[in-house]
Amino acid sequence: MRALVSVSDKTGVVEFAQQLRSLGWEIIATGGTMKLLRDNGVEVINISDVTGFPEICDGRVKTLHPKVHGGLLARRDDESHLQALKENSIEFIDMVCVNLYPFRQTISKPDVTMEDAIENIDIGGPSMLRSAAKNYKDVTVVCDPADYAQIIDQIKAGGNTTVETRLQLSAKAYTHTAEYDSMIATYMRKAAGLNEKLFLEFDLKQGLRYGENPHQQAKFYAAENAGSFSLANAKQLNGKELSYNNIQDANAALSIVREFDEPFCVGLKHMNPCGAAIGKDVVDAWTKAYEADKVSIFGGIVAVNREVTREAAELMKPIFLEIIMAPSFSEEALEVLCTKKNFRLLQVDMTKDDSVVNQYVSVNGGLLVQDLDKSTTEVKAEMCVTELKPTDEQLTDLNFGWRIVKHVKSNAIVAVKDGHTVGVGAGQMNRVGSAEIALKQAHAAGFKEGLVLASDGFFPFDDSVTMAAEYGVMAIVQPGGSVRDEDSIAKANEKGITMLFTGMRHFKH
């Protein structure tokens, strides 16, 4: 039995080769792998002694030879194949142990050149993997050091790997080469300015109990470079497994948290914030967010951008919450919260970065791709379009409301007072309906004057301004851009409301 070994990732390869030799296998190797094995006392056959041809072109050509691929591809149950090998003095190769040049690591370097990238495109490696994988009934193909132990165990037990294992390893090898080619294609296509194809790579993170509803099956796949504010990188510290809906809601909450640098807390239900607040610390932010809507937060999700302390944990514990997310939890906080076995606690990297740039949304038979909506325009006094100008306190609340309304389902209206939400109107078929929900909620909570209103889209009529005035709104921020903007401006002047146009809208469908 003969194995051809040529690896870039040399983890465990010396021990693997030593065990193969002890089991009577011959080892063929190339270049650096051959040197490593010989330096460690493993008897190795040089690939050039098999092919009768030297490595050329700086190692670019060494295994692309009939004596390699004939030995891999020949079917042991086909007499014509066996005769062809005999006539050409080709011996079987029964195992290929290959992993590929580090293309991903190379292109991840900030100063990588096209020349460096191209030199790390493996040609012979994928060819050997594909040949061995195609002939899996007779050949074992190995591309992952994690499989070494299983392979050795099976050879010890039965003289060779099982055909079931070889089929699994074949599928794994084709996956490996597909991912590799996808990386190269994506890199080269970007360099060439081509965009008519999109290749995405996601790895299974976990199976889910069910999907959006109990009769739907679901899985959670994670991108390799998921970035910060992502559940793909979250560490679960307590509680049962996340559900499909948990993941959707938690992702929405993290998108809101990303907007804020000051201590912040958001309570979220069905992908809409039900209470959000900035505070002097995590306790203050939690208290304000909870007070904003004590009813809706029941069974909801909470996210904060500061460490959860014991004091904060003591306040959260009595409330029925699905998930609490934070960059960290103090030991004392964990002692408090982990007494509730179903309390899902997630530690999430909340470092600001720009590694994730695209958003993907599946539709029937297709995929929508857009830039991630990371930009949020600062609301400034010079954006005012009315006679009455905003106060500094109003500007602070206008900025807060503007960052929150961006993440509420359209048509979206948010009412704000003193750095926290007092009313949220989401997902209505018209803007007046959303405004009515938000403002009635604010009044029911006792907030009846000095309110600030934020709208994710422009006001097509002046009716929303009229309603706002009736409910004690003193300042409004909206994108502007309606052909009837002047009607809204005139109504705001009539009612003594200051109104600002940002020039940017944030629909969230």
C-alpha positions as CSV (number, residue, x, y, z in Angstrom):
1,M,0.0,0.0,0.0
2,R,1.3,3.5,-0.9
3,A,0.4,6.9,0.3
4,L,1.3,10.2,-1.3
5,V,1.8,12.9,1.3
6,S,2.2,16.6,0.4
7,V,0.8,19.1,2.9
8,S,1.0,22.8,3.6
9,D,-0.6,22.4,7.0
10,K,1.9,20.0,8.6
11,T,0.0,19.6,11.9
12,G,0.3,16.0,12.9
13,V,1.7,14.8,9.6
14,V,5.0,13.3,11.0
15,E,3.1,11.1,13.5
16,F,0.6,10.2,10.8
17,A,3.4,9.1,8.4
18,Q,5.2,7.3,11.2
19,Q,2.1,5.2,12.0
20,L,1.5,4.5,8.3
21,R,5.1,3.2,8.0
22,S,4.7,1.1,11.1
23,L,1.7,-0.5,9.4
24,G,3.7,-1.3,6.3
25,W,2.7,1.5,4.0
26,E,5.2,3.2,1.6
27,I,5.3,7.0,1.8
28,I,5.8,9.2,-1.3
29,A,6.3,12.9,-0.6
30,T,7.2,16.2,-2.2
31,G,9.4,19.1,-1.3
32,G,9.1,20.5,2.2
33,T,6.9,17.6,3.3
34,M,9.6,15.1,2.2
35,K,12.3,17.1,4.1
36,L,10.2,17.3,7.3
37,L,9.5,13.5,7.3
38,R,13.1,12.6,6.6
39,D,14.4,14.9,9.3
40,N,12.1,13.0,11.6
41,G,13.4,9.6,10.6
42,V,10.5,8.6,8.3
43,E,11.5,6.6,5.2
44,V,10.2,8.5,2.2
45,I,10.2,8.0,-1.6
46,N,10.9,11.2,-3.5
47,I,8.1,12.1,-5.9
48,S,10.7,12.5,-8.7
49,D,11.7,8.8,-8.2
50,V,8.1,7.8,-8.9
51,T,7.5,10.1,-12.0
52,G,11.1,9.9,-13.4
53,F,10.8,13.6,-13.9
54,P,12.3,16.4,-11.7
55,E,10.3,19.2,-10.0
56,I,10.4,22.2,-12.3
57,C,9.3,25.8,-12.5
58,D,10.0,26.5,-8.8
59,G,7.9,23.5,-7.8
60,R,4.9,24.5,-9.9
61,V,5.1,21.2,-11.7
62,K,5.8,18.1,-9.7
63,T,2.8,15.9,-9.3
64,L,1.0,16.6,-12.6
65,H,2.1,13.3,-14.2
66,P,0.5,10.1,-15.4
67,K,2.4,8.0,-12.9
68,V,0.6,10.0,-10.2
69,H,-2.8,10.3,-11.6
70,G,-2.8,6.9,-13.3
71,G,-2.0,5.4,-9.9
72,L,-4.9,7.3,-8.4
73,L,-7.6,7.0,-11.0
74,A,-7.1,3.4,-12.2
75,R,-10.1,1.2,-11.2
76,R,-8.9,-1.9,-9.5
77,D,-11.9,-3.9,-10.9
78,D,-11.3,-2.9,-14.5
79,E,-9.0,-5.2,-16.5
80,S,-8.3,-2.6,-19.1
81,H,-7.2,-0.1,-16.4
82,L,-4.9,-2.7,-14.8
83,Q,-3.4,-3.6,-18.2
84,A,-2.7,0.1,-18.9
85,L,-0.9,0.5,-15.6
86,K,1.2,-2.6,-16.3
87,E,2.1,-1.5,-19.8
88,N,3.2,1.9,-18.5
89,S,5.0,0.7,-15.3
90,I,2.6,2.6,-13.1
91,E,1.9,1.5,-9.5
92,F,-1.2,2.1,-7.5
93,I,-1.4,5.0,-5.0
94,D,-3.8,4.0,-2.3
95,M,-4.0,7.2,-0.3
96,V,-3.5,10.9,-1.0
97,C,-2.8,13.1,2.0
98,V,-2.9,16.7,0.7
99,N,-3.9,20.1,1.9
100,L,-3.6,23.2,-0.1
101,Y,-1.4,26.3,-0.4
102,P,-2.6,28.9,2.2
103,F,-4.5,31.1,-0.3
104,R,-6.9,32.5,2.3
105,Q,-4.2,33.4,4.7
106,T,-2.2,35.1,1.9
107,I,-5.0,37.3,0.7
108,S,-5.9,38.3,4.2
109,K,-2.6,40.1,4.6
110,P,-3.1,43.9,4.3
111,D,-0.2,44.4,1.9
112,V,-0.7,41.3,-0.3
113,T,0.1,41.8,-4.0
114,M,-1.5,40.0,-6.9
115,E,1.8,38.2,-7.5
116,D,1.8,36.8,-3.9
117,A,-1.8,35.7,-4.3
118,I,-1.2,33.9,-7.6
119,E,1.9,32.1,-6.3
120,N,-0.4,30.7,-3.5
121,I,-2.9,29.2,-6.0
122,D,-2.4,25.4,-5.7
123,I,-2.7,23.4,-8.9
124,G,-1.3,20.0,-8.2
125,G,-2.9,19.6,-4.8
126,P,-6.5,20.1,-6.0
127,S,-5.8,17.8,-9.0
128,M,-4.6,15.0,-6.7
129,L,-7.5,15.5,-4.3
130,R,-10.1,15.3,-7.1
131,S,-8.5,12.3,-8.6
132,A,-8.4,10.4,-5.3
133,A,-11.9,11.5,-4.4
134,K,-13.2,10.3,-7.8
135,N,-11.8,6.9,-7.2
136,Y,-12.9,6.7,-3.5
137,K,-13.9,3.0,-3.8
138,D,-10.2,2.2,-4.0
139,V,-8.4,5.3,-2.7
140,T,-8.4,7.1,0.6
141,V,-8.3,10.9,0.3
142,V,-7.2,13.0,3.3
143,C,-7.3,16.8,3.4
144,D,-7.9,17.5,7.1
145,P,-5.4,16.5,9.9
146,A,-8.5,16.0,12.2
147,D,-9.1,12.8,10.2
148,Y,-5.7,11.2,10.8
149,A,-6.6,9.3,14.0
150,Q,-9.8,7.7,12.5
151,I,-7.9,6.6,9.4
152,I,-5.1,5.0,11.4
153,D,-7.6,3.3,13.7
154,Q,-9.4,1.8,10.8
155,I,-6.2,0.6,9.1
156,K,-5.1,-1.1,12.4
157,A,-8.5,-2.7,12.7
158,G,-9.1,-3.9,9.1
159,G,-6.0,-3.3,7.0
160,N,-7.6,-0.3,5.3
161,T,-10.2,2.3,5.6
162,T,-13.9,1.3,5.1
163,V,-15.6,2.3,1.9
164,E,-18.1,4.3,3.9
165,T,-15.3,6.3,5.4
166,R,-13.7,6.8,2.0
167,L,-17.0,8.1,0.6
168,Q,-17.2,10.6,3.4
169,L,-13.6,11.7,2.9
170,S,-14.3,12.0,-0.8
171,A,-17.2,14.4,-0.2
172,K,-15.0,16.3,2.3
173,A,-12.2,16.6,-0.3
174,Y,-14.6,18.0,-3.0
175,T,-15.9,20.4,-0.4
176,H,-12.4,21.5,0.3
177,T,-11.5,22.1,-3.3
178,A,-14.8,23.8,-4.0
179,E,-14.2,26.3,-1.2
180,Y,-10.7,26.8,-2.4
181,D,-11.7,27.5,-5.9
182,S,-14.5,29.8,-4.7
183,M,-12.0,31.9,-2.8
184,I,-9.7,32.2,-5.8
185,A,-12.6,33.0,-8.1
186,T,-13.9,35.6,-5.7
187,Y,-10.5,37.2,-5.4
188,M,-9.7,37.2,-9.1
189,R,-13.2,38.4,-10.1
190,K,-12.9,41.3,-7.8
191,A,-9.5,42.2,-9.2
192,A,-11.0,41.9,-12.7
193,G,-14.1,44.0,-11.9
194,L,-16.6,41.2,-12.5
195,N,-19.8,40.8,-10.5
196,E,-22.3,38.6,-12.4
197,K,-21.6,35.7,-10.0
198,L,-21.6,35.6,-6.2
199,F,-19.9,32.9,-4.2
200,L,-20.7,32.6,-0.5
201,E,-19.3,30.3,2.1
202,F,-21.0,29.5,5.4
203,D,-20.3,26.7,7.9
204,L,-22.9,24.9,10.0
205,K,-22.8,26.4,13.5
206,Q,-25.7,24.5,15.0
207,G,-28.9,22.7,14.2
208,L,-32.0,24.4,15.5
209,R,-35.0,22.7,17.2
210,Y,-37.3,24.2,14.5
211,G,-37.6,27.2,12.3
212,E,-40.0,30.2,12.5
213,N,-42.8,27.7,13.3
214,P,-42.6,24.2,14.9
215,H,-43.3,22.4,11.6
216,Q,-40.3,24.1,9.9
217,Q,-36.8,22.6,10.1
218,A,-33.9,25.1,10.4
219,K,-30.1,25.4,10.8
220,F,-27.8,28.2,11.7
221,Y,-24.8,28.7,9.4
222,A,-22.0,31.1,10.2
223,A,-19.7,33.1,7.9
224,E,-16.0,32.5,8.5
225,N,-15.4,36.3,8.9
226,A,-18.5,37.1,10.7
227,G,-17.1,40.2,12.4
228,S,-18.2,41.8,15.6
229,F,-21.8,42.3,16.8
230,S,-22.5,38.8,15.5
231,L,-24.2,35.8,17.0
232,A,-21.9,33.6,14.9
233,N,-19.0,34.5,17.3
234,A,-21.1,34.8,20.5
235,K,-20.3,32.7,23.6
236,Q,-23.3,31.3,25.4
237,L,-22.8,31.3,29.1
238,N,-26.1,29.9,30.3
239,G,-29.5,28.7,29.1
240,K,-31.0,26.4,26.5
241,E,-30.1,26.5,22.9
242,L,-31.1,29.5,20.7
243,S,-34.1,29.1,18.5
244,Y,-34.6,30.5,14.9
245,N,-36.7,33.4,16.2
246,N,-34.2,34.0,19.1
247,I,-31.4,34.4,16.5
248,Q,-33.5,36.8,14.4
249,D,-34.4,38.9,17.4
250,A,-31.0,38.9,18.9
251,N,-29.4,40.0,15.6
252,A,-31.9,42.9,15.4
253,A,-31.0,43.9,18.9
254,L,-27.2,43.8,18.2
255,S,-27.7,46.0,15.1
256,I,-29.3,48.7,17.4
257,V,-26.6,48.4,20.1
258,R,-24.0,49.0,17.4
259,E,-25.3,52.6,17.0
260,F,-24.2,53.7,20.4
261,D,-20.9,54.4,22.2
262,E,-22.4,55.7,25.5
263,P,-23.9,53.2,28.0
264,F,-27.0,51.9,26.2
265,C,-29.7,49.3,26.7
266,V,-32.4,48.0,24.3
267,G,-35.3,45.7,25.0
268,L,-36.6,44.0,21.8
269,K,-39.6,42.0,20.8
270,H,-40.4,40.5,17.4
271,M,-37.4,42.4,15.8
272,N,-38.6,45.8,17.0
273,P,-37.3,47.8,20.0
274,C,-39.9,48.1,22.7
275,G,-37.7,50.2,25.0
276,A,-34.3,51.8,24.5
277,A,-32.2,54.2,26.6
278,I,-28.8,55.7,27.1
279,G,-27.7,56.2,30.7
280,K,-24.9,57.1,32.9
281,D,-24.1,53.4,33.4
282,V,-25.6,50.0,32.6
283,V,-28.0,50.1,35.5
284,D,-29.4,53.5,34.6
285,A,-29.7,52.5,30.9
286,W,-31.5,49.2,31.8
287,T,-33.9,51.0,34.2
288,K,-34.9,53.6,31.6
289,A,-35.3,51.0,28.9
290,Y,-37.4,48.8,31.1
291,E,-39.6,51.7,32.3
292,A,-40.3,52.7,28.7
293,D,-42.5,49.6,28.1
294,K,-42.8,47.1,31.0
295,V,-45.5,45.1,29.2
296,S,-43.9,44.5,25.8
297,I,-40.5,43.5,27.2
298,F,-42.0,40.4,28.8
299,G,-40.5,37.4,27.0
300,G,-38.2,39.8,25.0
301,I,-34.5,40.2,24.5
302,V,-32.2,42.6,26.2
303,A,-28.8,43.9,24.9
304,V,-26.4,46.3,26.6
305,N,-23.0,47.6,25.5
306,R,-21.4,47.5,28.9
307,E,-20.6,44.7,31.3
308,V,-23.6,43.4,33.2
309,T,-22.9,44.0,36.9
310,R,-24.5,42.4,39.9
311,E,-26.7,45.4,40.5
312,A,-28.0,45.2,36.9
313,A,-28.4,41.5,37.1
314,E,-30.5,41.8,40.3
315,L,-32.8,44.2,38.4
316,M,-33.1,42.0,35.3
317,K,-33.5,38.6,37.1
318,P,-37.2,39.1,38.1
319,I,-38.3,39.9,34.5
320,F,-39.0,37.0,32.1
321,L,-36.5,37.5,29.4
322,E,-35.4,35.2,26.6
323,I,-31.9,36.5,26.2
324,I,-29.5,39.0,27.8
325,M,-26.5,40.0,25.6
326,A,-23.5,42.0,26.7
327,P,-19.8,42.3,25.9
328,S,-19.2,40.7,29.4
329,F,-20.8,39.6,32.6
330,S,-19.2,40.1,36.0
331,E,-18.7,36.9,38.1
332,E,-21.2,38.3,40.6
333,A,-23.8,38.9,37.8
334,L,-23.4,35.3,36.6
335,E,-24.0,34.1,40.1
336,V,-27.3,35.9,40.1
337,L,-28.5,35.2,36.6
338,C,-27.3,31.5,36.2
339,T,-29.7,30.5,39.0
340,K,-32.4,30.7,36.3
341,K,-31.5,27.7,34.1
342,N,-33.4,29.0,31.0
343,F,-31.9,32.5,31.1
344,R,-29.9,32.6,27.9
345,L,-26.8,34.7,28.5
346,L,-24.6,35.6,25.5
347,Q,-21.2,37.2,25.6
348,V,-20.9,39.1,22.3
349,D,-17.9,40.9,20.8
350,M,-19.0,44.5,20.5
351,T,-15.8,46.0,19.1
352,K,-16.6,48.5,16.4
353,D,-15.2,47.2,13.1
354,D,-16.0,47.5,9.4
355,S,-15.2,43.9,8.3
356,V,-18.8,43.1,7.4
357,V,-20.0,45.2,4.5
358,N,-22.9,43.4,2.9
359,Q,-26.3,42.3,3.9
360,Y,-28.0,39.3,2.3
361,V,-31.7,38.6,2.3
362,S,-33.2,35.5,0.7
363,V,-36.3,35.7,-1.5
364,N,-38.0,32.9,-3.4
365,G,-35.5,31.7,-5.9
366,G,-33.0,34.5,-5.3
367,L,-30.9,36.6,-3.1
368,L,-30.8,40.3,-2.5
369,V,-27.5,41.9,-1.6
370,Q,-27.0,45.4,-0.4
371,D,-24.5,47.5,1.5
372,L,-25.0,47.1,5.3
373,D,-26.7,50.3,6.5
374,K,-23.9,51.4,8.9
375,S,-24.0,55.1,8.3
376,T,-26.2,57.2,10.5
377,T,-26.1,60.9,9.8
378,E,-25.6,63.1,12.9
379,V,-28.6,65.4,13.5
380,K,-27.3,68.9,13.5
381,A,-28.9,72.3,14.2
382,E,-28.2,73.5,10.6
383,M,-30.6,70.8,9.4
384,C,-33.5,72.7,10.8
385,V,-36.1,73.8,8.2
386,T,-38.5,75.6,10.5
387,E,-38.6,79.0,12.2
388,L,-38.2,77.6,15.6
389,K,-34.7,76.2,16.2
390,P,-33.9,73.1,18.4
391,T,-32.4,73.4,21.8
392,D,-29.3,71.5,22.8
393,E,-31.4,69.1,24.8
394,Q,-33.7,68.5,21.9
395,L,-30.8,67.8,19.6
396,T,-29.6,65.1,22.0
397,D,-33.0,63.5,21.9
398,L,-33.3,63.9,18.1
399,N,-30.0,62.1,17.6
400,F,-31.1,59.3,19.9
401,G,-34.5,58.9,18.2
402,W,-32.9,59.0,14.8
403,R,-30.5,56.1,15.7
404,I,-33.4,54.1,17.1
405,V,-36.0,54.7,14.4
406,K,-33.5,53.4,11.8
407,H,-34.0,49.9,13.3
408,V,-37.8,49.9,13.6
409,K,-39.9,48.3,10.9
410,S,-41.3,50.8,8.4
411,N,-43.4,52.8,8.6
412,A,-41.5,53.7,11.7
413,I,-42.2,56.4,14.3
414,V,-40.3,56.7,17.6
415,A,-41.2,59.1,20.4
416,V,-38.4,60.1,22.8
417,K,-37.9,62.0,26.0
418,D,-34.7,62.5,28.0
419,G,-32.6,59.9,26.2
420,H,-35.1,57.0,26.1
421,T,-38.0,55.8,24.0
422,V,-41.5,56.5,25.3
423,G,-43.4,55.2,22.3
424,V,-42.6,53.1,19.3
425,G,-44.9,52.7,16.3
426,A,-43.8,50.0,13.8
427,G,-44.8,48.3,10.7
428,Q,-48.1,50.1,9.9
429,M,-49.3,50.6,6.4
430,N,-49.3,54.4,6.8
431,R,-47.2,56.8,8.8
432,V,-50.1,58.3,10.6
433,G,-51.0,54.9,12.1
434,S,-47.4,54.4,13.4
435,A,-47.4,57.9,14.8
436,E,-50.7,57.3,16.6
437,I,-49.4,54.1,18.2
438,A,-46.1,55.7,19.4
439,L,-47.8,58.9,20.7
440,K,-50.7,57.1,22.5
441,Q,-48.1,54.9,24.1
442,A,-46.1,57.9,25.3
443,H,-49.3,59.5,26.8
444,A,-50.3,56.2,28.5
445,A,-46.9,56.2,30.1
446,G,-47.4,59.8,31.4
447,F,-45.2,61.6,28.8
448,K,-47.5,64.4,27.5
449,E,-45.2,67.3,26.7
450,G,-41.8,68.2,25.5
451,L,-41.6,65.1,23.3
452,V,-39.3,64.5,20.3
453,L,-40.4,62.5,17.3
454,A,-38.3,60.6,14.8
455,S,-39.6,59.2,11.5
456,D,-37.7,56.8,9.2
457,G,-39.3,58.3,6.1
458,F,-40.6,61.7,5.0
459,F,-44.2,62.9,5.8
460,P,-46.2,62.9,2.5
461,F,-48.8,65.1,4.2
462,D,-49.0,67.4,7.2
463,D,-51.4,65.2,9.1
464,S,-48.5,63.5,11.1
465,V,-47.3,67.0,12.2
466,T,-50.8,67.9,13.3
467,M,-51.1,64.8,15.4
468,A,-47.6,65.3,16.8
469,A,-48.6,68.8,18.0
470,E,-51.8,67.4,19.7
471,Y,-49.6,65.0,21.7
472,G,-47.0,67.4,23.0
473,V,-44.2,66.9,20.4
474,M,-41.9,69.9,20.3
475,A,-39.3,68.6,17.8
476,I,-39.3,66.3,14.8
477,V,-36.5,64.7,12.8
478,Q,-37.3,63.1,9.4
479,P,-35.4,62.6,6.1
480,G,-37.4,65.1,4.1
481,G,-37.8,64.7,0.3
482,S,-41.5,64.7,-0.2
483,V,-43.0,66.9,-2.9
484,R,-45.2,68.2,0.0
485,D,-42.4,69.0,2.4
486,E,-43.5,72.7,2.5
487,D,-46.9,71.6,3.8
488,S,-45.3,69.9,6.8
489,I,-42.9,72.8,7.3
490,A,-45.8,75.3,7.3
491,K,-47.8,73.1,9.8
492,A,-44.7,72.8,12.1
493,N,-44.3,76.6,12.0
494,E,-48.0,77.0,12.8
495,K,-47.8,74.6,15.8
496,G,-44.5,75.9,17.2
497,I,-42.6,72.7,16.4
498,T,-39.0,72.6,15.3
499,M,-38.3,70.2,12.5
500,L,-35.1,69.0,11.0
501,F,-34.4,67.2,7.6
502,T,-31.5,64.8,7.6
503,G,-31.5,64.1,3.8
504,M,-31.1,60.4,4.6
505,R,-33.8,57.8,5.1
506,H,-33.6,54.5,6.9
507,F,-36.4,52.2,5.8
508,K,-36.3,48.8,7.4
509,H,-38.8,46.5,5.6
